[in-house]
Amino acid sequence: MKNSLNQFLALSTILIFSACSSVQITEEAVADQSVAGVSITSKSTATQAVLANAVVYFEYDQFNLTAKSIQALKGVSDLMKRNSKITISIEGHADERGTREYNLALGQRRAESVANYLIANGIQRNRLITKSYGEERPLSLGSNNSAWSKNRRVEIK
């Protein structure tokens, strides 16, 4: 019983701190932490700060959200709830492995996965634009695990 209480308190503390933090870039399989964020030109500075870190990374051939991905999206969800005029673009990407058609479909599934999370958290679907670029817009050039891990992503703009 005491161990369960300690685990509950530890989990509660983690949830409280994560709720108070801003959007975090996930770290799943990202070899180099120097990944640049997205640039936003027509939004406020505060909005730019949240969205600049709104990149969700995925494992090879996956589109499911991890705990760290969800933590990153919480800030986006909170921002959109506070400002009902914000509409975002959710752009899915894949690494170069696989056919062009497969990677476009995978990028779309990744974008839809992020959109579905936001919808489940109270954001209206008409405020979300999903699209896939597949392998067409790599963040990192190269044919190795480091480059591939950076290219398996969703960017929110």
MISEMI-454483 format. One line per 8 residues: number of its first residue (from 1); for each residue y, x, z of C-alpha. Coordinates in steps of 0.02 Angstrom, whole numbers. Each point is the difference from the previous one (the first is absolute). Last residue first. Layout:
<kenus>
NUM> Y:X:Z  ...
</kenus>
This chain:
<kenus>
157> 1266:142:-1918  -171:6:81  -117:135:-61  -188:-24:1  -110:153:-4  -144:100:-70  111:134:-82  22:105:157
149> -188:11:31  -30:49:-183  119:147:10  -82:74:155  -176:-40:-59  22:94:-164  49:-35:-180  185:36:8
141> 168:-84:-9  65:-87:155  90:-166:8  -96:-62:-152  80:-137:-104  -126:-57:-133  -158:3:108  2:-186:33
133> 179:-61:-18  -33:-164:85  117:-141:41  37:-116:144  165:-90:26  22:-72:175  138:-119:55  -85:-149:-88
125> -154:29:110  94:-48:158  -13:122:145  -82:-71:157  -120:136:56  -144:-60:-108  118:13:-149  38:182:46
117> -186:42:12  -35:-89:-164  137:99:-87  -75:165:60  -173:-50:-64  79:-64:-161  77:171:-33  -168:86:31
109> -91:-125:-112  130:31:-135  -23:189:12  -188:-25:-14  21:-109:-156  115:129:-81  -122:137:49  -146:-92:-80
101> 96:-30:-161  54:183:-14  -178:58:30  -51:88:158  71:153:87  186:26:-24  53:-59:173  53:-179:29
93> 165:-90:25  57:-171:60  184:-49:2  63:-132:122  175:-54:-51  104:-76:137  113:-150:21  124:4:144
85> 105:-157:22  -94:-62:155  61:146:104  -75:10:175  -173:-55:-59  8:126:-142  40:142:119  -141:-50:119
77> -125:-5:-145  57:170:-64  -12:74:174  -175:-73:22  -56:74:-166  -15:177:67  -103:-59:149  -112:-96:-118
69> -29:156:-102  -41:97:159  -130:-130:49  -74:11:-175  33:-115:-145  -137:-31:-128  26:52:-181  -133:134:-20
61> -62:108:-146  43:161:93  90:-32:165  169:-85:-1  179:46:43  140:-120:45  179:52:-34  140:-87:91
53> 94:151:65  149:-20:-116  -12:-188:30  54:9:181  142:123:-29  59:-91:-156  12:-163:97  108:85:131
45> 108:80:-135  26:-166:-87  -86:-39:-165  50:33:-181  -55:181:-21  -175:17:73  -95:163:-17  -183:11:43
37> -70:121:126  -48:181:-31  -170:69:49  22:162:97  -147:-39:116  -126:86:-114  -184:-48:8  20:-187:4
29> -173:-66:39  61:-138:114  170:49:70  97:-160:-8  188:11:-16  77:-83:151  119:-148:3  110:-3:154
21> -64:2:177  16:-137:129  -158:-93:-51  -96:164:-3  55:38:178  -51:-171:62  -167:6:-90  -40:172:71
13> 43:-57:176  -107:-155:-18  -147:105:-61  15:115:150  16:-147:120  -152:-86:-75  -102:161:7  49:24:182
5> -47:-181:39  -167:21:-87  -34:160:100  42:-92:162  -120:-140:-46
</kenus>
